[in-house]
């Protein structure tokens, strides 16, 4: 059976995530220790004890979710559970690259902390935001974004998550115009509790800063392919990783398209590796027939480990 590891992104975090496997599996505990050593502070304590307000700060959230995801990954790998392809939603793409060996975990956790810092700093607080558009197709949402944008106030699609759900990012004023247009078109918009317009052109500065950090990073040959957010294509070339990671910061996440790419390539089982069940919820709307197991549930992990 062809298996894909898929990794969640920002928004899946919660205080205490990974606590069950940290105390139970030495290989998971080691990942938490590696994160603390790589970052020079007790990220593991923040993950396990909070406070939630501190954990939800972007520069903390991103390495925290990555650490939890890789801890679960190591538990699976230790027991011979392997994948033939991987993908991750936004931040989760770094976990996918750790999974296939393109990037080592200490490097990845340092990068995503900087990535979070760069993304937050690219746009002043209060200038940009995001909204989720529901009940309209992607082409319609893209057209509405173009219609309401101006030279100085823009809104763009930021994530094609599943049918009838498109996240959008941009200037606050443009988001407000989009929400009015969505309502008029028969859709519904739900403002997201985020501090920056992620995955939009407003974050170009963050992409430029990330590109500089990536210059000193070595991308190793991959043990198996991954599907990148920016193009939803099967990726095997190490040379293509860095440009895709830079583009990812300021371009929409093509998650629905990525899942369909993997299904089209014969993936029969998806394993959501990381905190929460966000990706399981999206999968039900993309293709209900697909087999998906979330490791962050007692039954999910038990079934995979054969316990």
C-alpha positions as CSV (number, residue, x, y, z in Angstrom):
1,X,0.0,0.0,0.0
2,X,1.4,3.4,-1.1
3,X,1.5,5.7,2.0
4,X,1.9,9.5,2.3
5,X,3.0,11.3,5.5
6,X,1.2,14.7,5.7
7,X,2.1,17.3,8.2
8,X,-0.1,20.1,9.7
9,X,0.7,23.8,9.8
10,X,0.1,26.7,12.1
11,X,-3.2,26.6,14.0
12,X,-2.9,22.9,15.0
13,X,-0.9,23.7,18.1
14,X,-2.1,23.3,21.7
15,X,-0.4,23.3,25.1
16,X,0.6,19.8,26.0
17,X,0.9,18.5,22.4
18,X,3.2,15.5,22.2
19,X,3.3,15.0,26.0
20,X,2.0,11.4,25.7
21,X,4.7,10.2,23.3
22,X,7.5,12.2,25.0
23,X,7.2,10.2,28.2
24,X,6.6,6.9,26.4
25,X,9.1,6.8,23.6
26,X,12.8,7.7,24.0
27,X,13.1,8.7,20.3
28,X,10.3,11.3,20.8
29,X,11.9,12.7,23.9
30,X,15.2,13.1,22.0
31,X,13.5,15.3,19.4
32,X,12.3,17.6,22.1
33,X,15.8,17.8,23.6
34,X,17.2,18.4,20.1
35,X,14.9,21.4,19.7
36,X,15.9,22.9,23.0
37,X,19.6,22.5,22.1
38,X,19.2,23.9,18.6
39,X,17.2,27.0,19.7
40,X,19.1,27.6,22.9
41,X,16.0,27.8,25.1
42,X,13.4,25.4,26.6
43,X,10.9,25.2,23.8
44,X,9.9,21.8,25.1
45,X,8.7,23.4,28.4
46,X,6.7,26.0,26.5
47,X,5.1,23.2,24.4
48,X,4.2,21.1,27.4
49,X,3.3,23.8,30.0
50,X,2.4,26.9,28.0
51,X,1.3,29.6,28.6
52,X,-1.0,29.4,25.5
53,X,-0.5,33.1,24.7
54,X,3.3,32.6,24.4
55,X,2.9,29.3,22.4
56,X,0.7,31.1,19.8
57,X,3.3,33.7,19.0
58,X,4.3,32.9,15.4
59,X,8.1,32.5,16.1
60,X,7.2,30.0,18.8
61,X,4.3,28.2,17.2
62,X,6.2,27.2,14.1
63,X,9.1,25.4,15.8
64,X,6.7,23.9,18.4
65,X,4.5,22.3,15.8
66,X,7.5,21.1,13.8
67,X,9.0,19.5,17.0
68,X,5.8,17.7,17.8
69,X,5.4,16.5,14.2
70,X,9.0,15.1,14.0
71,X,8.6,13.5,17.4
72,X,5.7,11.5,16.1
73,X,7.6,10.9,12.9
74,X,10.5,9.3,14.8
75,X,8.1,7.0,16.7
76,X,6.7,5.7,13.4
77,X,10.0,5.4,11.7
78,X,11.5,3.5,14.7
79,X,8.8,0.9,14.1
80,X,9.3,0.5,10.4
81,X,6.3,2.6,9.3
82,X,7.5,4.4,6.2
83,X,6.0,6.6,3.5
84,X,6.6,6.8,-0.2
85,X,5.9,10.5,-0.4
86,X,5.3,13.4,2.0
87,X,3.7,16.8,2.0
88,X,3.0,19.5,4.6
89,X,0.6,22.4,4.9
90,X,2.6,25.6,5.0
91,X,5.0,25.2,7.9
92,X,4.4,21.4,7.7
93,X,6.5,21.3,4.5
94,X,9.6,21.6,6.6
95,X,8.5,18.4,8.5
96,X,8.0,16.7,5.1
97,X,11.6,17.6,4.2
98,X,12.9,16.2,7.5
99,X,10.9,13.0,6.8
100,X,12.5,12.4,3.4
101,X,16.0,13.4,4.6
102,X,16.4,16.6,2.6
103,X,16.9,18.6,5.8
104,X,18.1,17.6,9.3
105,X,15.8,18.4,12.2
106,X,18.1,20.9,14.1
107,X,18.5,22.9,10.9
108,X,14.8,22.8,10.2
109,X,13.7,23.9,13.7
110,X,16.1,26.9,13.6
111,X,14.9,27.9,10.1
112,X,11.2,27.8,11.1
113,X,11.8,29.9,14.1
114,X,13.4,32.5,11.9
115,X,10.7,32.0,9.3
116,X,8.0,32.8,11.9
117,X,9.9,35.9,13.0
118,X,10.4,37.1,9.5
119,X,6.7,36.6,8.6
120,X,5.5,38.5,11.7
121,X,7.9,41.4,11.1
122,X,7.2,41.8,7.4
123,X,4.0,43.7,7.9
124,X,3.2,46.0,10.9
125,X,0.6,44.8,13.3
126,X,-2.9,46.0,12.3
127,X,-2.0,46.5,8.6
128,X,-2.8,43.0,7.3
129,X,-5.1,40.1,8.2
130,X,-6.7,37.1,6.7
131,X,-10.2,35.7,6.1
132,X,-11.6,32.3,5.2
133,X,-14.0,32.3,2.3
134,X,-16.6,29.5,2.4
135,X,-19.1,28.1,-0.1
136,X,-17.5,29.6,-3.2
137,X,-15.1,27.9,-5.7
138,X,-11.5,28.9,-6.0
139,X,-11.9,30.7,-9.4
140,X,-14.7,32.8,-8.0
141,X,-12.7,33.8,-5.0
142,X,-9.6,34.6,-7.1
143,X,-11.8,36.9,-9.3
144,X,-13.3,38.6,-6.3
145,X,-9.9,39.3,-4.9
146,X,-8.8,40.9,-8.1
147,X,-12.0,43.0,-8.3
148,X,-11.7,44.5,-4.8
149,X,-7.9,45.1,-4.8
150,X,-6.3,48.5,-5.7
151,X,-2.8,49.6,-6.3
152,X,-2.3,50.4,-2.6
153,X,-4.7,47.9,-0.9
154,X,-4.6,44.3,-2.0
155,X,-6.1,41.0,-1.1
156,X,-5.1,37.6,-2.6
157,X,-5.9,33.9,-2.3
158,X,-3.6,32.5,0.4
159,X,-4.6,28.9,0.6
160,X,-6.8,26.5,-1.5
161,X,-7.5,24.1,1.4
162,X,-10.4,22.1,0.1
163,X,-13.5,22.5,-2.1
164,X,-15.5,25.5,-0.8
165,X,-12.7,26.8,1.5
166,X,-10.2,29.4,0.4
167,X,-8.2,31.5,2.8
168,X,-7.3,35.0,1.7
169,X,-4.7,37.5,2.9
170,X,-4.1,41.2,2.4
171,X,-4.5,44.7,3.7
172,X,-7.3,45.0,6.3
173,X,-9.3,47.4,4.1
174,X,-9.1,45.1,1.1
175,X,-10.2,42.1,3.3
176,X,-13.2,44.1,4.4
177,X,-14.1,44.8,0.8
178,X,-13.6,41.2,-0.1
179,X,-15.9,40.0,2.7
180,X,-18.7,42.3,1.5
181,X,-18.2,41.0,-2.1
182,X,-18.3,37.4,-0.9
183,X,-21.5,38.0,0.9
184,X,-23.0,39.6,-2.2
185,X,-21.9,36.6,-4.2
186,X,-23.7,34.1,-1.9
187,X,-20.6,33.0,0.1
188,X,-19.6,33.4,3.6
189,X,-16.3,34.9,5.0
190,X,-14.9,34.2,8.5
191,X,-12.1,36.5,9.8
192,X,-9.1,34.5,11.0
193,X,-7.3,35.2,14.3
194,X,-3.9,35.8,12.8
195,X,-1.4,38.6,13.2
196,X,-0.2,38.8,9.6
197,X,-1.3,38.3,6.0
198,X,0.4,35.0,5.5
199,X,1.1,33.5,2.0
200,X,0.6,36.8,0.2
201,X,2.8,39.2,-1.7
202,X,2.8,41.5,1.3
203,X,5.3,39.0,2.8
204,X,7.9,39.5,0.1
205,X,10.4,40.9,2.7
206,X,10.0,37.7,4.7
207,X,10.8,35.7,1.6
208,X,13.9,37.7,0.9
209,X,15.1,37.3,4.5
210,X,14.4,33.6,4.4
211,X,16.3,33.3,1.2
212,X,19.4,34.7,2.9
213,X,19.2,32.2,5.7
214,X,18.8,29.3,3.2
215,X,22.0,30.2,1.5
216,X,24.1,28.4,4.1
217,X,21.7,25.4,4.3
218,X,22.6,22.1,2.5
219,X,19.7,20.2,1.0
220,X,20.5,16.5,0.9
221,X,19.3,13.9,-1.7
222,X,15.8,12.8,-0.8
223,X,14.9,9.3,0.3
224,X,11.5,9.7,-1.3
225,X,9.6,12.6,-3.1
226,X,7.6,15.4,-1.6
227,X,4.8,17.6,-3.0
228,X,5.4,21.3,-2.5
229,X,2.7,23.9,-1.6
230,X,3.5,26.4,-4.3
231,X,3.0,24.1,-7.3
232,X,1.5,20.8,-6.0
233,X,4.1,18.9,-8.1
234,X,6.0,15.7,-7.3
235,X,9.4,16.9,-6.2
236,X,12.7,14.9,-6.2
237,X,15.4,17.5,-7.0
238,X,17.2,19.0,-4.0
239,X,18.0,22.1,-6.1
240,X,14.3,22.9,-6.3
241,X,13.7,23.0,-2.5
242,X,15.1,26.4,-1.5
243,X,13.3,28.4,-4.3
244,X,10.0,26.6,-3.4
245,X,10.4,27.4,0.3
246,X,11.0,31.1,-0.4
247,X,8.0,31.3,-2.8
248,X,5.9,29.5,-0.3
249,X,6.1,32.4,2.2
250,X,4.4,34.8,-0.3
251,X,2.3,32.5,-2.5
252,X,-0.9,30.5,-1.8
253,X,-0.8,27.0,-0.3
254,X,-2.2,24.6,-3.0
255,X,-3.3,22.0,-0.5
256,X,-6.3,20.5,-2.3
257,X,-4.2,20.3,-5.4
258,X,-1.4,18.6,-3.5
259,X,-3.6,15.9,-2.1
260,X,-5.1,15.3,-5.6
261,X,-1.5,15.0,-7.0
262,X,-0.7,12.3,-4.5
263,X,-4.0,10.4,-5.1
264,X,-3.3,10.6,-8.8
265,X,0.1,9.0,-8.2
266,X,-1.5,6.1,-6.5
267,X,-1.3,7.0,-2.8
268,X,-3.8,4.8,-0.9
269,X,-3.2,5.7,2.7
270,X,-2.5,9.1,4.3
271,X,-1.1,9.5,7.8
272,X,-1.4,12.9,9.5
273,X,1.8,13.2,11.5
274,X,1.6,16.0,14.1
275,X,-0.8,17.7,16.5
276,X,-4.5,17.8,15.9
277,X,-6.8,16.5,13.2
278,X,-7.0,19.6,10.9
279,X,-5.8,17.7,7.8
280,X,-8.2,14.9,8.4
281,X,-11.1,17.4,8.3
282,X,-9.8,18.8,5.0
283,X,-9.5,15.4,3.5
284,X,-13.1,14.6,4.2
285,X,-14.0,17.5,2.0
286,X,-11.4,16.7,-0.7
287,X,-12.1,13.0,-1.1
288,X,-14.1,11.1,1.6
289,X,-13.1,7.7,0.2
290,X,-9.4,8.2,1.1
291,X,-7.9,6.3,4.0
292,X,-6.5,8.8,6.6
293,X,-5.1,8.1,10.1
294,X,-4.3,10.9,12.5
295,X,-1.5,10.0,14.9
296,X,-2.6,12.6,17.5
297,X,-5.5,10.4,18.6
298,X,-5.3,7.3,20.8
299,X,-7.0,5.0,18.3
300,X,-4.9,6.4,15.4
301,X,-1.5,5.8,17.0
302,X,-2.6,2.5,18.4
303,X,-3.8,1.2,15.1
304,X,-0.5,2.2,13.4
305,X,1.7,0.6,16.1
306,X,-0.4,-2.6,16.2
307,X,-1.2,-2.3,19.8
